[in-house]
């Protein structure tokens, strides 16, 4: 027997418009009906004029790693860490996440230490039905690392793996054109001492020359062989973008210059920028701001990066101040990321789509208050 849930009297955000008083009917994991008007069906849930949007799709978040190592030197138990991460994302309106895990930690720190435990914990919690949202893996492959291939090989056919990205955080280029910013970042975030930083920089430049080209070719071949989505990362020049295009990347993560963003768009890649960058009004690394790209019409996808709550906040800001309207702004966190990685069953409110939905109100102009979340027609928050 099919049990229908009727959500009515909501401002329903479709891919192209906002219905002022719409109704959405969900059942068996799908949206089965969408209409413009308030339903009088007995049992219909009155959403009192709140917004109803598709569940957010997050392609790049470091949040899982943060919950495993909430402070330097602190290691949190695996299952509680995954559960807390999952609940935080659900409360931010995210219903599908590609958990980004670092493959080849340049600092030999927590990320490498916790890698296997993080992945095993997500898989275990998912198998036991302990997670509220849909989790997949995004392998961040640091090509300037001597053990990258050995670390990728046991994960490449993991059932959760769905996306690879090509990383190169060697100082003096891409994210860290300015080496002083690199020093500031690694000494501040990773606790590298002043007497260690020069040796770290020299070692990374050596490994990039020695391992970078072969590791890059390996990542591209593995993604192509399995049909995984592939992303470039921190492209700064047209030459970087041309290489990404030749490799078959569908997503350009965090281009660091407006020229690289424009070239990525021209090459058919979805330009992804950090929502924290948009909310703050600038990049913490001193690179191009997400707002500048939005003003130039070059922003396709917003990612929460390191602040899950920033994703919906930034989308609401973009809709209000970016001049593109709410429906187009919400697409940057729903439909567009879904299409960029080949997910065609979700990311929009339309008949037949997966019933991943978020009810929210907005306070203080752009701050979202998430009131309910459904995943595949089941209320999970």
HELIX and SHEET records of a PDB file:
HELIX    1   1 UNK A   63  UNK A   68  1                                   6    
HELIX    2   2 UNK A   78  UNK A   91  1                                  14    
HELIX    3   3 UNK A  110  UNK A  127  1                                  18    
HELIX    4   4 UNK A  148  UNK A  153  1                                   6    
HELIX    5   5 UNK A  179  UNK A  189  1                                  11    
HELIX    6   6 UNK A  194  UNK A  226  1                                  33    
HELIX    7   7 UNK A  238  UNK A  247  1                                  10    
HELIX    8   8 UNK A  258  UNK A  266  1                                   9    
HELIX    9   9 UNK A  275  UNK A  280  1                                   6    
HELIX   10  10 UNK A  290  UNK A  295  1                                   6    
HELIX   11  11 UNK A  310  UNK A  321  1                                  12    
HELIX   12  12 UNK A  326  UNK A  331  1                                   6    
HELIX   13  13 UNK A  335  UNK A  340  1                                   6    
SHEET    1   A 4 UNK A  30  UNK A  36  0                                        
SHEET    2   A 4 UNK A  18  UNK A  27 -1                                        
SHEET    3   A 4 UNK A   5  UNK A  13 -1                                        
SHEET    4   A 4 UNK A  45  UNK A  46  1                                        
SHEET    1   B 7 UNK A  30  UNK A  36  0                                        
SHEET    2   B 7 UNK A  18  UNK A  27 -1                                        
SHEET    3   B 7 UNK A   5  UNK A  13 -1                                        
SHEET    4   B 7 UNK A  51  UNK A  54  1                                        
SHEET    5   B 7 UNK A 357  UNK A 363 -1                                        
SHEET    6   B 7 UNK A 367  UNK A 375 -1                                        
SHEET    7   B 7 UNK A 378  UNK A 379 -1                                        
SHEET    1   C 8 UNK A  56  UNK A  61  0                                        
SHEET    2   C 8 UNK A  94  UNK A 103  1                                        
SHEET    3   C 8 UNK A 134  UNK A 142  1                                        
SHEET    4   C 8 UNK A 161  UNK A 167  1                                        
SHEET    5   C 8 UNK A 229  UNK A 233  1                                        
SHEET    6   C 8 UNK A 251  UNK A 253  1                                        
SHEET    7   C 8 UNK A 270  UNK A 274  1                                        
SHEET    8   C 8 UNK A 301  UNK A 303  1                                        
END                                                                             
